[in-house]
């Protein structure tokens, strides 16, 4: 099944993540979903790191900046799917964390 995404907004991510999680379940990915998604997130972060290394000449082969962008997008999407699977309201958690981040000191 092909899905076309038009006029995407970041605010759509929780609903899109729920859709993806539903498709994973419908397609038989039902064993240990919390662990599966946590491992998937770690895997996507690793792919992002690899893309950055390739783009900046720190790997055996080169890579494009578009690969970096795509892998970072995978990290964000997978983070939202993982949050959905774990029952975390990620937009609220991000807001709460930003409140903490902006209370920290910054270098001059």
Secondary structure, 3 states (H helix, E strand, C coil): CCCCCCCCCHHHHHHHHHHHHHHHHHCCCCCCHHHHHHHHHHHHHHHHHHHHHHHCCCCCCCCCHHHHHHHHHHHHHHHHHHHHHHCCCHHHHHHHHHHHHCCCCCCC
